[in-house]
Amino acid sequence: MTLSDIDLNLLLLFHRLMRERRVSTVAEQMNMSQPGVSNALAKLRRRLGDPLFVRGPGGVVPTPFALSLAEPVGQALAILHAALHPETGFDPLRVTRTITIGMTDIGEVVFLPALVERLSREAPGIALNTVRDTSIDLRHEMAEGRVDLAIGLLPQLKGGFYQRRLFDQRYVCLFRRGHALEDAPLTLAAWSEAEHLVVVSAGTGHGRVDDWLKQRGVHRRVRLTVPHFMSVGYILQRTDLIATLPEQLALQLAAPFSLSLRALPLTLPAAPIHLLWHARVQQDEGNRWLREMVIDLFAESAKKTQEKKIVRKS
């Protein structure tokens, strides 16, 4: 006899009869009739060549052969159950691992301080690593499991990813305290005529600001162009340049670099900032725990914002 000759359900029935010793109880547990249980037991008897159970006071009594089978069958079923119903037991206080998040330099300024502070309390064994989407193929790295999450304005992550909107990023004007525009009305003419610091952050979606301005014929005097946001505070602090920046970044830079923040004289489309993860980790307990932490820390109107799978568009 080979394993292919045995129906797994018959072994489950055998295991429960060994435990309960009553056909009526097993029938109820397995949603079967008592004749159904008797027929299944007869089939198992024929397969194994042994009566397995005989009538006894108040139920059935296992034969010596059935007793010899009881432990190995029970262990095998327990192993199968554990494999099919894994209990990861994810405990943030005990887990030790490195989590990699794809984000821009804006994200590092806006998100990392609060995230590191929270992790140090709730998951001290977790180390963070960040990567730039401009320096790697973020889609491939997330699909391969080398990057756990991504945060930001990342339009290149489409089919195969889930996303949760955190907030809509507005744009504001930033310049040094004492600038000529600080106490003057910030009209569209004054904003256009001032000398601008422009950040061309490829691959983040923030370049849409320039596209939007050009489409509407809005011109500005660009004095300096840089490829990232990290130098903006230092430059604005010592020059008369002004910059149009995401509001959350401007709020972080204003105090340390003695900068003033003003509303723009025109309305730019807000940038939707998302938390994104690959479909392969949708059910991963650790990844879900981290996502919930990010949402709790940064999402606006979190109860109204639901995660959704991104549909691939041709």
C-alpha positions, 0 to 999 in steps of 0.5 A: 500500500502507498500513500496515494491509496489513503484519503487524507479525510480518512486519516482525519476521521481516524484521528478524531475517533481516537480522541473522541471514541464515539461515532456520533460525536465525530459525525457531528464534528465532521458534518457527516451522518453516522452511517457516513462515518461508519462507511468511511471507517469500513473503507479505512479498515479495508485499506489497512487490513485491520478493524481499527475500532471495536464496540465497547462500553459507551463507544468504540475501543481502538485495536492494538494496531490503531494504537500504534498508528495514533501517535504518528498519524496525529503528528503528521496531521499536526505538521500539515495543519501548521504548514497550512495555517502558519502562525508567524507570531510577529512581535515588533518588540522581539523582531530583529531585521532591516527594513528598506524603504524607497523615498526621496530626500524630501521623504527623509526629511519629512518622514524619517524623524518621526518614523525612527522615533516611533520604531525606537519605542515599539520595535527597537530591533528594526533598523531602517535603510532608505534607497532612492528610486532614481538610483535603482529600479524601484519596481524591480527591487520591490518585486524581488523583495529587496525594498519593503515599502515606498513613500512619495509621489511615485507615478512609475509604480503601477500594476502589481502594487497596492497603494494608500494615499497619505495626504495631498502635498501643497506647494508654497513659496520659501525664502530667507527672513528679511527678504524683500518679499517678506513684508510685501504682497506676494503677487504673481508678478512679484513671484515671477520677477524674483530669482528662483531656485528650482529643483529638478528631482527626476522620477519623483513627479515633482517635475510636474510643477514646471510642466504645469507652469509652462502649459499655462504660460507662467514664466519665472526667472530661474537663477539656479537649478539643482538636482535634489532638495537637500541643499535648498535650505542652505542656499536660500538662507544666504541668498535672495533666491526664492523656491517653490517647494512641497509644504511639508518640506518647507515646514521642516526647513523654515525654522532651522534655516531662518526661512519664511513661508508664504502661500503662492499667488497661484494655485498649483495642483496638489501632489498625492503622496502615497504609501506603496507596497508590492502585491507579494507582501500584501498578506505579510504580517510584518509588512502590514504592521509597518504599513499601519504604523506609517498610516497612523503617523502620516495619513490625513483622514485615515479612516476615509482613505482606503488601500487599493490595488493599482490597475495597470494601464496601457 
